Amino acid sequence: MSLNFCTIASGSSGNSVFASTDKVKILIDAGLSGVATERGLRTQDLDCAEVDAIFITHEHTDHIRGAGVLSRRYDLPIYATAGTWRYLDHYNAIGKIAPNNRLIITPSVPLLLEDMEIMPFDIPHDASQPVGYTIKSGSFKIAIATDLGHISDNVARNIHGADIIFIESNHDLHMLENGPYPVHLKRRILSNVGHLSNASCGRFLADIFCHKTKHIFLGHLSEENNRPILAYETVSKILLADKIDIGIGGTVGLSLADRYRPSRLLSLT
């Protein structure tokens, strides 16, 4: 039995991650164009025609851009919360979806697809009914949580104990406060339903770390208010101060999810 994971892309240009077991292949979000998603999967020797379903975290464009196209092209079911579907329908955000491919998930209620258990959980973000996901197969667990205004108890509870954690490290506080964004946008990002800073991400990871965790991906880095090296150094400094053995040769891998290129495929076996 195996549980596999890679990022396809992560950032305001588009977000999508891939997960699979021996029997199921899914995408969490489809925020790239359909063509770009197909291309990203091919770099991992994966075929979009083999994907079984798309799970949406929330309705912002960088998470849904290609969802409708892929659903229609490959007859893929789309899973989203009732609140997300209301938004998608009201604004016709992903076009017409076949009735049998419109599926509603409920936070804290697990869904079983063959040998994969998918658990949506509430996250604090300024969207209609946003969720993160845990994915389990056998004894393995992946946790996915981006677009977080803060770390709620519910988020911490769901992420704890994951073998692979994919979490937002959106901005450097100094860069955001002194950067070009208008005041109202800075306030949104800094709010309890905005985005998570590098430092907040690092402190959270240190607080919930357990020795089951094998790899951490930092995602959704802001192009304007962050730098990859800054996100990595901020988070790694906090983790190393807590005596968490990360990095090259360490017991825990720490990677940055690229804005445009897929990560390597990790396999838990």
PyMOL commands that set and color helices and strands:
alter all, ss='L'
color gray80, all
select helices_A, chain A and resi 34-42+48-50+61-64+67-74+82-90+99-101+153-159+173-177+183-190+198-208+228-241
alter helices_A, ss='H'
color red, helices_A
select strands_A, chain A and resi 3-9+16-20+25-28+53-55+78-81+102-105+111-113+116-122+131-137+140-145+164-168+215-219+253-256+266-268
alter strands_A, ss='S'
color yellow, strands_A
deselect
rebuild
show_as cartoon
